[in-house]
Amino acid sequence: MSVESRGCESEYDPKHGSSALRKRVTEREPHKGNVKVAENTETRGANNKHQNHSLNPRLKLQDIGGTEHVLGLKKCNTPASTTSAHQEWTVYSLILVALLSLCTRFYKILEPPHICWDETHFGKMGSYYINQTFFFDVHPPLGKMLIGLAGYLTGYDGSFPFAKPGDKFEEHNYAGMRAFCALLGSCLPPFAYLTVLELSKSLPAALITASLLIFDTGCITISQYILLDPILMFFILGSVLSMVKFSSHRERAFSGSWWLWLLLTGVNLAGALGVKFVGLFVILLVGMNTVRDLWNLLGDINLSLVLFGKHLLARVFCLILLPASLYISFFAIHFLVLNKSGPGDGFFSSAFQSRLIGNNLHNASMPEYLAYGSTITMKNVRIAGGYLHSHWHLYPEGVGARQQQITAYSHKDFNNLWFVRNQDFKTENPTDPVEFVKHGDIIRLEHKETSRNLHSHLHEAPLTKKHFQVTGYGINGTGDPNDFWQIEVCGGKPGDLVKVLRSKVRLIHLSTGCVLYSSGKTLPKWGWEQVEVSCSPYLKDTPNSQWNFEDHVNAKLPNISLEVLKPSFPEILLESHIVMIRGNSGLKPKDNEVSSKPWHWPINYQGLRFSGVNETEYRIYLLGNPVIWWLNLFSIALYVVMVTIAATSIQRGIQLSQKARERCRVLMEGGREMMLGWLLHYLPFFTMGRILYYHHYFPALLFSSMLTGITWDTMLQSWDLFVSPPVTQRIYSGGVAVLIILFLYSFYLFHPLSYGMVGPPAHDPSSPMAGLKWMESWEF
């Protein structure tokens, strides 16, 4: 048998995958560590379960010039020139996809020249990195660091405040940050093209998928602004592409390209998780694929356990240890760069703040032990706990007693300051000797700004109804017995002194026996969306009921250095994650804030205003191309029907042609990965209690678009079950052309959503968008 024909005789076995019953007549030299392949491996092929997912479909298509060829396995007598021509068309198509993607993303990249939507957050955070100012965000740092780096490298100096949407950039250089996000967004169609091409070995399927993403107005819009989404999707799709490429190299284990794709998979996984915790979903997808792959390897009786162990260790190193190391390094860089005090200080513990230059605790000195007459701030020990806070505002009618509000506030503020008084309503004499506060003492806390005492009574708390209300009461420090609190040092005994910063204390209300408590619940607008403080009758010792004294000023006492309080890197890494997780769970809808529900997303129910409201403004509206989104939704249902038919046919032993069996394999393997990716990136949002937005669906959209390409390509090929091959070929070519033309025309109709609308809104007959508001919920 000639070299050209070697390995051509192949038949799909539903039990053992597309590579079963493969014959070879010449002995193949193995890669390092591989078992040598015998001259005739028919029996081995039948048992070789780890090749179940080998991606070698034999799909007969027609290239642009009309020449028939096979993608994947060659026909035995296929000329080398035909395969070369196909490879050329594949490369030309990739170049075309990349150019169209770049053009659609970079067109009008500088418009509008003002802040749009969440640019106010992520542009500001990029500025913080340039200025080395510490801040808090609910997402890991990689995306914001890359935005800051892009701005720094392109001449942005970090001086623009990014105060609110609509503020003009004026002379500030914002182009680099937008261009960086657009560049990563431009990579999505080529990545999807290569992924589908590898899964289906079908150039038309890859082109359909790329067209879906190129001409989707939603993908264009979300890629053109200073946002985390294009960065996140770049790493998610990079992970999927690397995973698929690695799977296609399973017969060349431990080769250079095998290691390359495995390493790139790990790097992209670290990148996805380093941008947003949503990256956990693609980690789960790759993890499930890896477990299945290892299970198949374990079932290969021709593979020694030593070699299986090497496969296992390679995956542990590249898919667990490497991503974990990179992820931790992102935080190491984050903490190294952001070493100056900033707006995020108050979300973290006193010990954490002591490492920030400019923070009052950095290299600070203060009295070591708490004394009467001291001015202090109290911070709740709970991670992301706030400072005990009050202000002149009263609780509204119907919310307990109409007295002064007491809250927990995450930011440093003069309204966080309190005087420590003894239980006598007398002002301390400056000449009196110092008296230290001890475990078990009865104290009062007088608010410095308003002179009200910390007070509680039997009225129910505003949000935690089984707790008692805490208020500010009295005039100029005078009040009543409900102002008295017993201080307890956690783990202390009577007579122990209270150490500033290091002692955790509880305040027990003397009259009711309840304990001062920060619930973590956010008050409504009447409470300035600060955190509820209540008095809990349940005396269980929890971080919510524990406090520490942070600031401490007393002119009568000597100061000591706080250098010993600086935490280690593992401690600040752990604390930052707890703060982020709690911050995420605390993101609840605010009054009149636009949010959406997960069931809204696939049907394109409602978009997001990025810029402008009235007809005199330049308006950008984030909304997916409805033709593309609805086709994706329909294609999910179509895929379920098709894969059910395919699986049933194989299970029942129905005789299928080789082409039909290959199509079944593409649906059941390639389509399965895309369907699983869509489910993993969509369904978890139904379980989340935090506020959700329309843009959260875009990672799932990537998978549904790739599934659409595979599904429609397979369906159009399947006409050969009903009509003759020439008719099938015409239907196939015409169907692919119609789909791409449909995407292009719908993009032509809806492109103003991405590139800017001016003039009357869509409900006005004179509007350029008149007649395109197909759903009442669309707001353009």
N, C-alpha and C positions, 0 to 999 in steps of 0.2 A: 504493500500500500504506500502511496506517495505521501510526502510531508503535507501537501495541501489537503489530502483527504483524511488525514489522521484525526480520529475523534469525531468525525462527522456523523457516523451512524449513532443516533441517540434517540431515545424514546422516553417520554415523560411517564414516570410511574407515580401515581398519586400517593403511594405509601412511602416512597423514598426520595421524592424530589426530582427535579429536572435532570439531574446528573446520573440517575440510576441507569444501569445496563450500558454504561459507556465502555467501548472497546478501544484498547490501544495496542499496537503491535510492536512499538519500539519502546525500549525501557527509558523512563524519564529520570533524569538526575534529580534527586530531592534537594530541597533547601536545607540549610543547616538545621539539624534536629528532627527532620522529617523521616518517616519510615519509607524505605525504598519501594517504589511501585513495581509490581511484577509485570511481565510482558503482556499478560492477558488478565485483566482485572474485572471481568464480568461479574464474578461472584462478589468481589469486594464492593463493587458499585451497588449491588443490591442491598448490601448491609450497611452502607456508609450513610448513616443517618445524619451526620453533621453536615452533609451537603444539601439538606432539605431546602435551603434557601438560596442555593446557587442561582444567580440571576443570568440565565442564558436562554431567554425566550427566542423562538424562531418565528419571527413575524414577517410575513411577506408584504412589502409595501412598494410604493412606486415613488421614485425620487422626482425632483422637480423637472428633470429632463425626460421623464417618462420611462426610464430604465428600471426594470424590476430588480429588487435585490432583497437580501435577507439581513435583518438587524439582529445581532447576537450570533447564534450558531450559523456558520456558513454552510451553504449547500456544498456537497462534495466536489462539484465541478465549477463552483463560483469563481470567476476570474479574480485575481488579486486586484485588478484595476477597479472592479466594481466596489470592493470593500474600501479601497483607497478613496474612491469618489464619495462614498457614503461618509467616510471620516471627514473629508473636506467639507461636505455640506453641514455636518454636525458642528464643525469649527466656525464656518461662516454664519450659521444660525446663532451660535453663542455670541459672536461678535455683534450681530444685529440686535440681539436681545439686550446686550450690555449697552450699546449706543442708545437704543430707545429708552432704556431705563434711566440712563444719565440725563438724557434730554428732558424727559418728563419730570424728573426730580429737580433739575437745576434751572428750569425755565422760571423766570420771575422770582428767583430765590431771595432777592432783597426786598420783595414786596409782601406785605406793607412794611414801611420803615418804622414800625413801632412794635411794642410788646404784644404778642398774641397769646392768649390763654395761659397755659402753664409755663410759658417762657419766663414769667415773672418769678417762678420758683427756681427752675433749673438754671436759668441764666444768672440769677442772683447767687446760686450755690457755686457756679463756675467762678464767679467773682470772689467768693470767699476763699476758694483754693488759691487764686492768684494773690490774694491779700493775706493768706495763711490764717484766716479767722475761723475759729471753731463754730460749728453750727450743728443742729440736729435735724435729721431727716429719717423717715420711716423705712427708707430703702438703703441697701448696702452702697458703698461709695464709688464703685468703679465707673459707672455711667457719668456721674458728676465730675469725677476726676478727669475723665477723657474730655468732657466738654470744656473744663477749665484749661486743660493742656492745649486743646485746639485753639481756644481764644488767646492764650499766651503766645503760642507759636505764630499766630497771624497778626499780632500787634495790638490785641486788646489789653488794656492796662488794669482792668478790674474796677474802674471808678464809676461805672454806671450803676445806679441804685436798683434798677429793675423793680421799681416800687409797685406798679400796678399795670394791668393790661391797658393798652392805649397810649402809654407814655412813649413819646418819640425818642429814637436813639440819637438824633441830632448828629454830632460829629463822632460819636463813639463807634468803634469798629466791631460790629456784630456779625459781619459776613462770614468770618472764619468758623464760628460756632455753628451757624446754620449750614454752611457748606459741609462741615464734618458730618453732621447728622444726615444730610442729604446723600452724601457719599455712601454711608453705611446702608441707608435705605435703598440706594441704587443697586446694591449687591443682592437684594432679595430675589428679583426675577431670575438673574443668572444662577443663583444657588438652587432655586426651585427647579429651573430648567435641567440642571445637571442631576439633581436628585431623581426626578421623574425619568429622565433618560436612563439612569442606572437601574432603576427599578423595573421599567417596562421595555427597555431597549427600543423604544419607539420615538423617533424624532417628532412626528406630529403630536404625540401625547405631551412631550416636553414643550413644544411650541404653544399648545393650547394653555398649559399651565402658566408659562411665562407671560402670555398675552393677558391672562386674567389679572395678574399682579401689575403688569405695566400700565394697563388702562383702567385700573381701579382708582377712582378719585379719592377714596378714603386712604389708601396706601400712599398715594402721592402727597396728600395734605399732611399726614402724620409724619412724613419723612422730611418735610421742608422747614421745620421749626426746631428750636432748641429744646428738645424733649428727650426723655429716656427711651421712648418706644422704639425708634429705629435702631438704637444701639442694642436693646434687648432682643429684638427680632433678628438682628444680624447674628448674634451669638446662638440663638435658638436654631435658626435654619442652618448655621454653620455646623452645629452639633449633629443635626440630622443628616446633612450631606456627608460629613466625615464618617458617621456611623454606617451609612449605606455603602460608601466607598470601601470602608474597612471590611464589611461583610462580603463584598465582591472579590476580596483578596484572600478568602479563607483557604483556597487551594495553594496559596503561596505564603503559607504561614512563616513568620519570622523573617520575611524578606524586607528590604529597605522600605518599599511602598507600604507594606503591611504595618510596620512600625510607625511610619509617617501618619497614616490615617488614624491609627489608634491614639497616637499622641495628640493629634489635632482634635479628636473627639474630646479628650480630657481637657484640653485648653479651652475649647469652646464651652464646655459645661461649666468650668470655673467662671468664664466670662458672663454667661447667662445668669448664674446665681449671684455674681458680683454686681449686677446691675439692679435686679429686682428678685425678690423671693419667688416670683412666678417661675424663675429658672428651675425650681424644684420639679416642675412638671416634666420638663424635657429630660432632667436627670432620671426621673422615674421611667420615662419612655426608653432611654438608653439602657437603664438597669434591667428592665424586663427583657429587652432584646438580648442583652449579654447573658442573663440567666438561661434563657432558652438556647442560646448558642452553646454555652458550656454544657448544658444537659445533653444536647445532641453530640457534642464531642465525647462526653462520658459514655454515650451509647455506642460509640465506634469501637468495636472489639479489636480492630487492627491498630488502634492508637494506644501506645503504652501509657501506664499511669504516670511515669516520669514525664513524658511529653505533655500529658494532660496537665500535670502540675505546672509546667512551664507556661502553658496557655493561661492557667488560672493566675499565676503570679504576674504575668504581663498585664492582664486586665486589672488586677488589684493595684499595680503600680500606676498605670496610665489613666484609669478611670476612677480611682479613689484617692490614692496618695498624692498624685500630681495635682488634680483639681483642688483638693483640700489645702495643699501647700500654697498654691497660687491664690486661693480665696483668702487665706490668712495674710498673705503678703499684701493684698489690696488694703487690708485694714492697717497693717503696719505702716504702709506709705501714707495712708489717710491720717493716722495719728501723728506721724512725723511731720507732715506738711502743716496740718492745722494745729499749731502749737500756741496760738494766741487766743485770749479770751474773746468770746463772742456771744451771739444770741442763744446758743444752744447750751450754755453752761448749766442753767438751772434744771435741766432735765436729768442731770447726772449727780452722783453722790458728791459729798464734800471732798472725799479723798480724790475722786477723779478730777475735780476742779482745781485741786492744788498743783496739778502739773501744767496748767495753762498760764502762759505769760500774760500778765495784766489782770488776772483774776485776783480778787482781794485775798484769796487763800494761797496764792503762789508765793513761795519764799516768805510767807507771812509770819508774823509773831503776834500772839495775843495771850491773855491770861489763861492759865491751864485749867483752873477750877471755877465753876459758876458761883457767883456771889450775889447777894441782894443789892439792888441799885444798878446792876449791869444792864446795858442795852444789848439785846440779842436778836438773832433770827432763829427760828425753829424750822427744820426741814423734816418732812416725813421720810422715814427710812425706806419705804416701798420704792422699788426702782421706778424712776420717772415720777417720784412723789414730789409734791410742790411744797412751797414755803407757807407757813401759817400766815394768813393775810387778812386784812380788813380794809374797809374804805367807808366813805360817808353814806353810801347807798343802803337803804333799808330793804328787808324782805317785803315783797308785795302783799297786798291784801289776800287773805286765804292761805298764806304759806306761813304757818306757825304764828308766833308773836311778831308784830311789826316793829322789830328792833334792827340794829345794825348788822349787816351781813358779815359772816366769817367764812372764808373760803381757803382753798389751797391754790397757790399761783406758782407757775413753773419758772417765771422770770424774776430776776433780781429787781427789787423795787423798794422805795422808801416806805411803802405801806406794809412791808414785811417786818418792820422793826417794832420790838416790844420791850417794855421795862419789866424787870423781875422785882416784884414787891413782896413784902411779908404780909401776913393776914391782917395786920392792923392797918386801918385806913389812915396812915400817917406818912408824910413825906420824909424820906431819909435825910438826916443831917450830914452834910459833907464832912463834918468833923468826927462823926461816929466811927468807931473801928469797923474794919471789914468783917462781915459775917457771911460765911460760906453756906451755900445751899446743900443740904444733906438728903440722903435717901430717907423718905418718909415725911419730909417737911411739908407743911401746908403753905402754899404760895398763891399769889395773884399774878396775872399777866396783864399789864396795862398797855394798850395800843398807843404807841408814841405819837402818831399823827392826830388821832381823834380823842385820846384820853379815855376811851371806853375800856372796861374790863372784859376779859374773856369769861363768858357766862353760859350756863346751860340750865334747862328746866324741862318739864314733862311734856312740852309741846312736841309733836312728831317732826322729824327732820324732813326737808323738802323733797328728797328723792328716796332715801332709804327709810321707809315708813315705820319700821320697827325700831329705829334709832330715835334719839332725842335731838331737838334742835340746839345748835350752838350759835350764840349771838354776841354782839358787843353791847354792853349795858353800863349805865352809870354816867356820872358827870365828873370830869376832872379827877378820875381815879376813885371816886366814892361810889359805892354800889350796895350790894346786899350779900347775904351768905351764899347765894348761888354763884358767886364769883370765886369761890375757894376750890383749889385743886391740890390733891396730894401727889407729890412727885415720887416716882418709883424708878430706881435704876435697875434695868433688866439684869438679873443675876446678882444684884447687890444685896446688902444687908444694912440694917439701921446704923446710921452714922457714916456710911460711905459718902465721900464727896462726889459731886457730879463733874466729870471731865468733859470739857468742851470738845466737840467733834467725835470723840471716841466713845463716850457713854451713850447707850441707847436708853431712852427714858419713856415712861408712860405717865400720863396725867389722869388721875382718877378723880372724878367730880365728887366732892365731899357730900353733897346733899342727896344725889340720886344714885351714886355708886357706879355710874357709867364711865367709860374710858374715851378720851379724845381720839377721834377716828377719822381717817381720810379714806373715803369709799372708792375714789378713782372715777366716780360718775361725774359727767359734765353737766353743769347747771344750764338752764335756758338763758336766753338773752338778758333777762332781768338780772342774772348773776354774772353777766359778762363772759359767759361760757368758761368760767373758771371751775375748779373742782370742788365738789361738795365736802364740807367738813361737818361731821355729826358727833354725837356722843353715844357710843354703843353700850347697851346693857350686857352684852356678851363679852366677858373679860378674858377670852382666849388670847394668848400672846401671839400676835401676828404682826408682820411689817406694817400693816395699815394702821395699827395702834401704837407704833413705836416712832419716836422722834429723836433727833439729835440737835444740839445747839451748834450752829455753824459760825455766825459772826458773834463776837463777844468783845465789848468795849467796857472797860472799867478803869478809870484813871488811878484808882487806889492800888491796883494790882500790877505786879511785874509781868512782862510778856515772855513767852517761850517760843522757839522756832517750831514751825509745823512741817519741816522738811521730811520728817519720818513718816508722814502720812501718804506720800506718793505711792500709788499702787503699781504693781507689776503689769507687764503687757498681757499675760493671760487674764488677769483680773479685769482690765479695762475692755478686753475683747469680749469677755462674758457679759459684763455689764452693758456694753453697747448693744449686744444682741437682745438682751432682755428689754432694754428701753425701746428698741425698734419694734419688737413683737408687740409690746403693750401699746406703743404708739399706733401701730397698724390696727389693732383691735379697737382702739378708741376713736377711729375715724368714722364718725356717725354723721348722717345727713343733718345739715343746718337748716334753719327755717328758710323756706323759699329757694333752697339750693337745688339746681337741676341735677338729678341723678337718674339712673335707669336700672332696670331689672334684667337679669340674664336672658329671659325669654324674648326680650325686645331685640337683642343683638342680631341673631341670624336673619330675622325678617327685615332688618334695616328700619326699625320702627321710628327711631328718632336719632338725630345727629347731635353735634355740639357746635355752638358758636365759638369760632376761634377769634373773630374780629368783626366789629361793626354790628349795628342794630338797625339804624334807619337808612333811608335811601340816599342820604348825603354822605354816608360813610363807605369806606372800602370794606366789603364784607367777605369773609372767608367762613365756610361752613363745612365742618368735618362730617361727611356722609359718604358711605360707600356707593359705588356705581350700582344702582338697583338691579340692572340686568345681570351683572356679575354675581351679586350677593344672592339674588333669588335663584339663579341657576345653580350656585353652589349648594343652596339648601335643597333644591330638587334633586341634585346629583347625589346627595347623601342618602336620600330615600331610594333612588335608583340603584345605587351601589348595594344597599342592603338586599334588594330584590335580586339583583344579578348574582351576588356572591352566594345567596341562598340557593339559587338554581344551580350554580356551578358546584357547590359543595354536595348538594343532593344528587346531582348527576354522577359525580365521582363515587359517592358512597354507595349508590345503587348499582355501580358497575356498568353504567351505560357506555356503549362503545362510542368513543369520540375520536375525531381525527387528531393528528398530532398538533395542528394549529389550534384546535379547540382546547386541547389539553394545556397548551402553553398559555392561552388566554385565561384559562381557569387558574393557572399558577400565578399569573400576574395579579389577578383579582384577589386571590387568597393570601398572597404573600406581600406584594407591594401595596395593594389597596388596604390590607389589614394594618400595616404600619401607619399609613396616613389616617385611617379611621381611628386607630388607637390614639394617635397624636392629637386629633381633633377632640376626642372625648376627654383626654387628660387635661387639655388646655381650656376646656369649656365647662364641664360638669362641676368641678370643684367650686365654682363661683356661686352655685345654688346653695352651698352650705355656709357661705361667708356672711357674717353679721355686719361687716364694715360697709361703708358707702361704696357704691360701684358706679362706674362710668362706662360709656359706650366704647371708649378706646381699649378697655380691657379685653375685648373680643379679638383684637387684631392678631395675636399669636395663633389663636385657633383658626382664624381665616387663612393663614398660610397653609395649614394642613388640609382644610376643606378645598382650597384651590388646587392643591396637588392631587387630591382624591378626584376632583372633577376631571382633570386632565386624563388620568388613568381610566376612569369610568367611561367617559365618552369615546375615548380612543378604542377601548375594548368593545363597546357596544356597536360602534360603526364597523369594526372589523367582523363582528358576528353576523352580519348580513349574509356571509357566505353559507350560513346554515339554511337560508331560504331561497337565495337567488344564485345565478351563475357567477363565477369569478370575475368576468369583465364588468358585470353590473355592480357587483360588490365593490370593485375598485373605483367605479365612478361615484357610487354612493359615499364611499369612504373619503375620497379626495374632495368631493363637493361638500360633505358634512363638515370637515375640518375647515374648509375655506369659509363656509357660512358662519361658523362659530367665531372665527377670528374677525370677520367683517362686522358681525354683530357687536363684538366687544369694542371695536374701533368706532363704530357709529354711536353707540351709547356713550362712549367717552367724549365724542364730539358734542353730544347734547349736554352733558353734565359737567364738562371741564370748567365752567366758571365757578363751580363750587370750590375748586382747588386754587384757581388762578385769579380769583377776585371778581366780585359782582358789584356793579354800581347801578344807580337808578332805582326805580320802583321795585318793591318786593314781588315775589312770584304770583301773589294773588291779584296783582294789578295787570289788566290785559295788555298794557303798554310795556310791561317788563320783558327783558330778553329771556327770562326764565319762565314766562307765562306758559301754562300748559304742562310744565314739568313737575309741578307739585302733585305727585301721584298719591301721596298720603297726607292726610290732614295734620298729622303729627310732625311733619317736616317744617322747619322754621326758617326757610330762606325766602 
